[in-house]
């Protein structure tokens, strides 16, 4: 079957989209085994403070977004997405098990940086490939499917982490080692099962990419500005995990709460994408921003594990209403030969906000307490939602 042809059983989805979905699923099983326990490892084993965790996460996430600018441009330039995806997925899945050997926060930062470097290399080419092989009327469905598969893996990862912690007496390093297995499976799938036809993409610009909106339309520029304002308040999920611990949740239970969040996200991602195909992307995104504001306000005042469980469940609704839909919206706003570059530009601009966002949250937490950190994030999300409505993007 050709890469761009629709596969049976999933109307509107190409075989390429299906394979990419499975690759993302296994990669996220590996990644999300680590995510809900890494902040706990840093605080309880390495004794790192919240401001330092904000620095680690901010650098890591900013790296992802800046690299997406270059990888998206390069994939447009060479007319191929798969080689960059192999480099990106391969690097991330190679270095993640090395967390098991780390003894200082500097080592964790280096490994986290390499992992996010790989994600930055693969992200924009992968998203552009999905857009390239899907007609506009089905893009919400395609990106929703991808997010659903990605997040199904993200749900399985914390569950596996919980099981390993229960079997190995809370040994975080055992989780890091086992995470290598699904990572290897993801790379094998990508290399041997993803078929990409060459020569389909336009060549794009020859000059090096920059963070610039020259020749871009007003709607794309306005949307990027609103999303960046939102991103300044959207600090690392590491702070949600630390908040769960502060509220009295047992460390071994936190991966289960993260599992519940990812399961909700996985179940709702594709329906949310289909809804955006029908009623418009902006309406769904505004709803997602408002849900985020309510969730972070809840985290600001939550002091019981039961509240944490409820907030993590609703957090999955926010992700379903925003993550894949933002990418589909950008694909709608720019022509085919510029999609990799546009997605990379968007991710670079919003991703640059990840460093100040996590530093702000960590510093506010360390100085004024968790309530202040989450309340400021909630306010910024409300302002971003109002901007989306006011500008009629």
C-alpha positions as a Python dict, from the first residue, in 0.01 Angstrom:
ca = {
    (1, 'X'): (0, 0, 0),
    (2, 'X'): (135, 345, -86),
    (3, 'X'): (223, 585, 191),
    (4, 'X'): (-47, 833, 113),
    (5, 'X'): (-337, 589, 59),
    (6, 'X'): (-611, 552, 315),
    (7, 'X'): (-589, 241, 531),
    (8, 'X'): (-898, 29, 585),
    (9, 'X'): (-1087, 63, 908),
    (10, 'X'): (-975, 422, 977),
    (11, 'X'): (-1149, 651, 730),
    (12, 'X'): (-937, 951, 635),
    (13, 'X'): (-613, 808, 781),
    (14, 'X'): (-318, 711, 562),
    (15, 'X'): (-91, 417, 635),
    (16, 'X'): (179, 672, 714),
    (17, 'X'): (-36, 824, 987),
    (18, 'X'): (-106, 479, 1133),
    (19, 'X'): (263, 382, 1149),
    (20, 'X'): (364, 718, 1297),
    (21, 'X'): (93, 667, 1557),
    (22, 'X'): (243, 334, 1666),
    (23, 'X'): (595, 479, 1674),
    (24, 'X'): (474, 758, 1899),
    (25, 'X'): (287, 513, 2120),
    (26, 'X'): (597, 305, 2199),
    (27, 'X'): (814, 615, 2241),
    (28, 'X'): (571, 762, 2489),
    (29, 'X'): (550, 439, 2684),
    (30, 'X'): (925, 481, 2733),
    (31, 'X'): (916, 856, 2801),
    (32, 'X'): (618, 857, 3034),
    (33, 'X'): (761, 582, 3249),
    (34, 'X'): (1018, 845, 3341),
    (35, 'X'): (823, 1174, 3348),
    (36, 'X'): (609, 1116, 3661),
    (37, 'X'): (899, 990, 3870),
    (38, 'X'): (1187, 1214, 3756),
    (39, 'X'): (1080, 1513, 3974),
    (40, 'X'): (1045, 1276, 4271),
    (41, 'X'): (1389, 1128, 4195),
    (42, 'X'): (1535, 1479, 4186),
    (43, 'X'): (1378, 1592, 4514),
    (44, 'X'): (1400, 1276, 4725),
    (45, 'X'): (1718, 1109, 4595),
    (46, 'X'): (1927, 1400, 4464),
    (47, 'X'): (1771, 1663, 4698),
    (48, 'X'): (1718, 1928, 4429),
    (49, 'X'): (1512, 2245, 4499),
    (50, 'X'): (1211, 2357, 4291),
    (51, 'X'): (1390, 2650, 4126),
    (52, 'X'): (1658, 2412, 3995),
    (53, 'X'): (1391, 2174, 3867),
    (54, 'X'): (1239, 2472, 3685),
    (55, 'X'): (1578, 2541, 3527),
    (56, 'X'): (1620, 2178, 3416),
    (57, 'X'): (1271, 2154, 3267),
    (58, 'X'): (1284, 2501, 3111),
    (59, 'X'): (1611, 2433, 2930),
    (60, 'X'): (1487, 2091, 2818),
    (61, 'X'): (1158, 2214, 2674),
    (62, 'X'): (1306, 2526, 2513),
    (63, 'X'): (1560, 2302, 2339),
    (64, 'X'): (1277, 2100, 2185),
    (65, 'X'): (1105, 2401, 2037),
    (66, 'X'): (1411, 2580, 1904),
    (67, 'X'): (1527, 2265, 1724),
    (68, 'X'): (1184, 2217, 1569),
    (69, 'X'): (1243, 2543, 1381),
    (70, 'X'): (1553, 2401, 1212),
    (71, 'X'): (1431, 2045, 1164),
    (72, 'X'): (1105, 2164, 1010),
    (73, 'X'): (1292, 2392, 770),
    (74, 'X'): (1541, 2118, 681),
    (75, 'X'): (1267, 1864, 612),
    (76, 'X'): (1101, 2116, 377),
    (77, 'X'): (1436, 2189, 213),
    (78, 'X'): (1537, 1827, 141),
    (79, 'X'): (1181, 1714, 71),
    (80, 'X'): (1206, 1424, 318),
    (81, 'X'): (1078, 1380, 673),
    (82, 'X'): (1179, 1023, 768),
    (83, 'X'): (1561, 1063, 805),
    (84, 'X'): (1519, 1339, 1063),
    (85, 'X'): (1257, 1134, 1244),
    (86, 'X'): (1500, 841, 1270),
    (87, 'X'): (1773, 1066, 1414),
    (88, 'X'): (1533, 1223, 1663),
    (89, 'X'): (1359, 910, 1785),
    (90, 'X'): (1687, 719, 1791),
    (91, 'X'): (1872, 974, 2007),
    (92, 'X'): (1591, 1011, 2261),
    (93, 'X'): (1545, 639, 2307),
    (94, 'X'): (1920, 583, 2337),
    (95, 'X'): (1986, 829, 2621),
    (96, 'X'): (1677, 798, 2844),
    (97, 'X'): (1794, 482, 3028),
    (98, 'X'): (2108, 673, 3133),
    (99, 'X'): (1902, 845, 3404),
    (100, 'X'): (1967, 526, 3600),
    (101, 'X'): (2337, 617, 3623),
    (102, 'X'): (2294, 983, 3724),
    (103, 'X'): (2412, 1102, 4066),
    (104, 'X'): (2390, 1484, 4028),
    (105, 'X'): (2133, 1725, 3891),
    (106, 'X'): (2387, 1836, 3628),
    (107, 'X'): (2394, 1484, 3486),
    (108, 'X'): (2014, 1476, 3482),
    (109, 'X'): (2015, 1807, 3296),
    (110, 'X'): (2259, 1671, 3033),
    (111, 'X'): (2050, 1356, 2976),
    (112, 'X'): (1725, 1551, 2971),
    (113, 'X'): (1880, 1793, 2721),
    (114, 'X'): (1985, 1508, 2489),
    (115, 'X'): (1643, 1346, 2515),
    (116, 'X'): (1467, 1673, 2431),
    (117, 'X'): (1722, 1740, 2155),
    (118, 'X'): (1598, 1422, 1988),
    (119, 'X'): (1238, 1527, 2033),
    (120, 'X'): (1316, 1865, 1878),
    (121, 'X'): (1471, 1702, 1573),
    (122, 'X'): (1176, 1469, 1508),
    (123, 'X'): (872, 1678, 1601),
    (124, 'X'): (818, 1920, 1313),
    (125, 'X'): (907, 1670, 1033),
    (126, 'X'): (668, 1417, 1186),
    (127, 'X'): (384, 1669, 1211),
    (128, 'X'): (450, 1793, 858),
    (129, 'X'): (445, 1434, 730),
    (130, 'X'): (104, 1380, 888),
    (131, 'X'): (-25, 1699, 724),
    (132, 'X'): (132, 1609, 388),
    (133, 'X'): (-47, 1273, 369),
    (134, 'X'): (-389, 1391, 492),
    (135, 'X'): (-649, 1607, 312),
    (136, 'X'): (-753, 1925, 492),
    (137, 'X'): (-1103, 1800, 580),
    (138, 'X'): (-951, 1507, 773),
    (139, 'X'): (-656, 1677, 944),
    (140, 'X'): (-830, 1719, 1276),
    (141, 'X'): (-904, 1345, 1268),
    (142, 'X'): (-545, 1258, 1170),
    (143, 'X'): (-378, 1474, 1434),
    (144, 'X'): (-637, 1359, 1685),
    (145, 'X'): (-556, 996, 1605),
    (146, 'X'): (-185, 1063, 1643),
    (147, 'X'): (-238, 1235, 1977),
    (148, 'X'): (-462, 947, 2087),
    (149, 'X'): (-192, 689, 2007),
    (150, 'X'): (81, 906, 2154),
    (151, 'X'): (-119, 950, 2473),
    (152, 'X'): (-225, 587, 2496),
    (153, 'X'): (147, 514, 2523),
    (154, 'X'): (178, 800, 2769),
    (155, 'X'): (-95, 637, 2979),
    (156, 'X'): (67, 293, 2971),
    (157, 'X'): (407, 433, 3071),
    (158, 'X'): (310, 559, 3420),
    (159, 'X'): (114, 240, 3483),
    (160, 'X'): (425, 34, 3408),
    (161, 'X'): (627, 269, 3630),
    (162, 'X'): (383, 211, 3917),
    (163, 'X'): (410, -168, 3871),
    (164, 'X'): (791, -159, 3864),
    (165, 'X'): (806, 63, 4175),
    (166, 'X'): (575, -176, 4358),
    (167, 'X'): (787, -477, 4257),
    (168, 'X'): (1127, -319, 4327),
    (169, 'X'): (1055, -134, 4653),
    (170, 'X'): (1038, 214, 4504),
    (171, 'X'): (1359, 182, 4302),
    (172, 'X'): (1343, 470, 4053),
    (173, 'X'): (1654, 350, 3870),
    (174, 'X'): (1485, 20, 3779),
    (175, 'X'): (1216, 218, 3596),
    (176, 'X'): (1480, 406, 3400),
    (177, 'X'): (1643, 82, 3281),
    (178, 'X'): (1318, -87, 3175),
    (179, 'X'): (1217, 222, 2974),
    (180, 'X'): (1473, 117, 2709),
    (181, 'X'): (1256, -173, 2586),
    (182, 'X'): (961, 17, 2430),
    (183, 'X'): (1206, 278, 2302),
    (184, 'X'): (1390, 17, 2095),
    (185, 'X'): (1058, -114, 1956),
    (186, 'X'): (966, 239, 1841),
    (187, 'X'): (1288, 281, 1644),
    (188, 'X'): (1248, -61, 1478),
    (189, 'X'): (895, 28, 1365),
    (190, 'X'): (1010, 362, 1225),
    (191, 'X'): (1303, 223, 1028),
    (192, 'X'): (1136, -82, 877),
    (193, 'X'): (765, 1, 848),
    (194, 'X'): (737, 374, 767),
    (195, 'X'): (738, 423, 390),
    (196, 'X'): (787, 777, 265),
    (197, 'X'): (760, 870, -99),
    (198, 'X'): (1027, 1124, -190),
    (199, 'X'): (990, 1432, -401),
    (200, 'X'): (639, 1523, -280),
    (201, 'X'): (726, 1827, -69),
    (202, 'X'): (807, 2168, -206),
    (203, 'X'): (1164, 2277, -163),
    (204, 'X'): (1098, 2570, 68),
    (205, 'X'): (1338, 2858, 137),
    (206, 'X'): (1709, 2810, 82),
    (207, 'X'): (1823, 3055, 351),
    (208, 'X'): (1873, 2942, 708),
    (209, 'X'): (1553, 2956, 913),
    (210, 'X'): (1497, 3237, 1158),
    (211, 'X'): (1220, 3322, 1401),
    (212, 'X'): (1047, 3558, 1162),
    (213, 'X'): (691, 3621, 1051),
    (214, 'X'): (780, 3780, 719),
    (215, 'X'): (541, 3667, 444),
    (216, 'X'): (315, 3498, 700),
    (217, 'X'): (-53, 3588, 721),
    (218, 'X'): (-208, 3787, 1006),
    (219, 'X'): (-405, 3495, 1150),
    (220, 'X'): (-96, 3278, 1191),
    (221, 'X'): (95, 3566, 1356),
    (222, 'X'): (-191, 3649, 1593),
    (223, 'X'): (-243, 3286, 1688),
    (224, 'X'): (127, 3241, 1762),
    (225, 'X'): (124, 3551, 1985),
    (226, 'X'): (-177, 3427, 2185),
    (227, 'X'): (-30, 3078, 2218),
    (228, 'X'): (300, 3224, 2341),
    (229, 'X'): (123, 3423, 2612),
    (230, 'X'): (-45, 3101, 2719),
    (231, 'X'): (288, 2915, 2712),
    (232, 'X'): (444, 3160, 2959),
    (233, 'X'): (195, 3033, 3215),
    (234, 'X'): (220, 2668, 3112),
    (235, 'X'): (514, 2547, 3320),
    (236, 'X'): (647, 2190, 3325),
    (237, 'X'): (418, 1911, 3442),
    (238, 'X'): (692, 1835, 3696),
    (239, 'X'): (529, 2097, 3919),
    (240, 'X'): (196, 1913, 3908),
    (241, 'X'): (375, 1600, 4027),
    (242, 'X'): (545, 1788, 4309),
    (243, 'X'): (210, 1943, 4404),
    (244, 'X'): (58, 1597, 4423),
    (245, 'X'): (332, 1494, 4664),
    (246, 'X'): (277, 1808, 4873),
    (247, 'X'): (-96, 1730, 4894),
    (248, 'X'): (-20, 1398, 5059),
    (249, 'X'): (-27, 1155, 4766),
    (250, 'X'): (208, 860, 4810),
    (251, 'X'): (499, 868, 4560),
    (252, 'X'): (413, 523, 4422),
    (253, 'X'): (55, 643, 4356),
    (254, 'X'): (155, 949, 4155),
    (255, 'X'): (229, 750, 3835),
    (256, 'X'): (-128, 615, 3858),
    (257, 'X'): (-269, 968, 3869),
    (258, 'X'): (-53, 1050, 3568),
    (259, 'X'): (-185, 735, 3402),
    (260, 'X'): (-543, 855, 3459),
    (261, 'X'): (-459, 1193, 3304),
    (262, 'X'): (-303, 1035, 2995),
    (263, 'X'): (-585, 784, 2957),
    (264, 'X'): (-842, 1066, 2955),
    (265, 'X'): (-631, 1254, 2703),
    (266, 'X'): (-599, 946, 2482),
    (267, 'X'): (-973, 872, 2483),
    (268, 'X'): (-1071, 1232, 2403),
    (269, 'X'): (-797, 1339, 2159),
    (270, 'X'): (-954, 1200, 1843),
    (271, 'X'): (-1314, 1310, 1929),
    (272, 'X'): (-1178, 1658, 2003),
    (273, 'X'): (-999, 1663, 1668),
    (274, 'X'): (-1317, 1558, 1486),
    (275, 'X'): (-1510, 1825, 1675),
    (276, 'X'): (-1261, 2086, 1557),
    (277, 'X'): (-1317, 1969, 1198),
    (278, 'X'): (-1689, 2039, 1244),
    (279, 'X'): (-1715, 2355, 1458),
    (280, 'X'): (-1374, 2515, 1397),
    (281, 'X'): (-1036, 2493, 1566),
    (282, 'X'): (-1055, 2829, 1748),
    (283, 'X'): (-1366, 2743, 1950),
    (284, 'X'): (-1214, 2420, 2077),
    (285, 'X'): (-882, 2590, 2158),
    (286, 'X'): (-1053, 2866, 2359),
    (287, 'X'): (-1237, 2600, 2557),
    (288, 'X'): (-907, 2421, 2619),
    (289, 'X'): (-739, 2736, 2752),
    (290, 'X'): (-1031, 2802, 2988),
    (291, 'X'): (-1019, 2444, 3117),
    (292, 'X'): (-645, 2485, 3183),
    (293, 'X'): (-711, 2804, 3381),
    (294, 'X'): (-966, 2624, 3598),
    (295, 'X'): (-734, 2326, 3655),
    (296, 'X'): (-438, 2537, 3763),
    (297, 'X'): (-659, 2739, 3995),
    (298, 'X'): (-762, 2406, 4144),
    (299, 'X'): (-399, 2299, 4189),
    (300, 'X'): (-332, 2631, 4362),
    (301, 'X'): (-564, 2538, 4648),
    (302, 'X'): (-577, 2155, 4642),
    (303, 'X'): (-468, 2003, 4971),
    (304, 'X'): (-609, 1650, 4953),
    (305, 'X'): (-515, 1356, 4729),
    (306, 'X'): (-879, 1323, 4616),
    (307, 'X'): (-863, 1672, 4462),
    (308, 'X'): (-538, 1585, 4287),
    (309, 'X'): (-697, 1276, 4128),
    (310, 'X'): (-990, 1484, 3998),
    (311, 'X'): (-765, 1760, 3862),
    (312, 'X'): (-540, 1514, 3678),
    (313, 'X'): (-846, 1362, 3509),
    (314, 'X'): (-970, 1701, 3388),
    (315, 'X'): (-616, 1789, 3281),
    (316, 'X'): (-652, 1522, 3012),
    (317, 'X'): (-951, 1713, 2872),
    (318, 'X'): (-736, 2027, 2834),
    (319, 'X'): (-465, 1837, 2646),
    (320, 'X'): (-717, 1674, 2413),
    (321, 'X'): (-864, 2014, 2328),
    (322, 'X'): (-532, 2180, 2243),
    (323, 'X'): (-227, 1970, 2152),
    (324, 'X'): (-319, 1810, 1819),
    (325, 'X'): (-568, 2082, 1729),
    (326, 'X'): (-304, 2356, 1741),
    (327, 'X'): (-99, 2165, 1485),
    (328, 'X'): (-399, 2106, 1262),
    (329, 'X'): (-484, 2477, 1284),
    (330, 'X'): (-136, 2580, 1174),
    (331, 'X'): (-153, 2335, 884),
    (332, 'X'): (-477, 2506, 777),
    (333, 'X'): (-317, 2851, 787),
    (334, 'X'): (-5, 2792, 573),
    (335, 'X'): (60, 2638, 227),
    (336, 'X'): (192, 2283, 193),
    (337, 'X'): (554, 2367, 106),
    (338, 'X'): (592, 2583, 418),
    (339, 'X'): (425, 2361, 677),
    (340, 'X'): (742, 2218, 827),
    (341, 'X'): (889, 2567, 858),
    (342, 'X'): (568, 2716, 999),
    (343, 'X'): (525, 2440, 1257),
    (344, 'X'): (891, 2481, 1350),
    (345, 'X'): (854, 2859, 1384),
    (346, 'X'): (545, 2825, 1599),
    (347, 'X'): (713, 2569, 1824),
    (348, 'X'): (1028, 2780, 1849),
    (349, 'X'): (841, 3093, 1955),
    (350, 'X'): (610, 2921, 2202),
    (351, 'X'): (892, 2696, 2319),
    (352, 'X'): (1118, 2987, 2404),
    (353, 'X'): (855, 3065, 2665),
    (354, 'X'): (915, 2727, 2831),
    (355, 'X'): (1233, 2845, 3003),
    (356, 'X'): (1086, 3159, 3164),
    (357, 'X'): (763, 2967, 3235),
    (358, 'X'): (933, 2696, 3439),
    (359, 'X'): (1180, 2936, 3599),
    (360, 'X'): (889, 3163, 3696),
    (361, 'X'): (692, 2874, 3843),
    (362, 'X'): (990, 2734, 4032),
    (363, 'X'): (1092, 3073, 4171),
    (364, 'X'): (738, 3167, 4273),
    (365, 'X'): (697, 2829, 4442),
    (366, 'X'): (1027, 2854, 4628),
    (367, 'X'): (966, 3218, 4731),
    (368, 'X'): (591, 3251, 4785),
    (369, 'X'): (462, 2893, 4780),
    (370, 'X'): (280, 2666, 4536),
    (371, 'X'): (-47, 2866, 4547),
    (372, 'X'): (118, 3173, 4393),
    (373, 'X'): (285, 2971, 4117),
    (374, 'X'): (-37, 2803, 4003),
    (375, 'X'): (-253, 3116, 4040),
    (376, 'X'): (-26, 3317, 3806),
    (377, 'X'): (-43, 3038, 3547),
    (378, 'X'): (-423, 3037, 3567),
    (379, 'X'): (-439, 3413, 3511),
    (380, 'X'): (-213, 3399, 3203),
    (381, 'X'): (-430, 3123, 3052),
    (382, 'X'): (-741, 3339, 3098),
    (383, 'X'): (-569, 3630, 2924),
    (384, 'X'): (-465, 3408, 2632),
    (385, 'X'): (-820, 3276, 2590),
    (386, 'X'): (-955, 3633, 2591),
    (387, 'X'): (-699, 3728, 2326),
    (388, 'X'): (-805, 3440, 2099),
    (389, 'X'): (-1163, 3564, 2120),
    (390, 'X'): (-1085, 3936, 2089),
    (391, 'X'): (-859, 3901, 1784),
    (392, 'X'): (-1102, 3663, 1610),
    (393, 'X'): (-807, 3454, 1495),
}
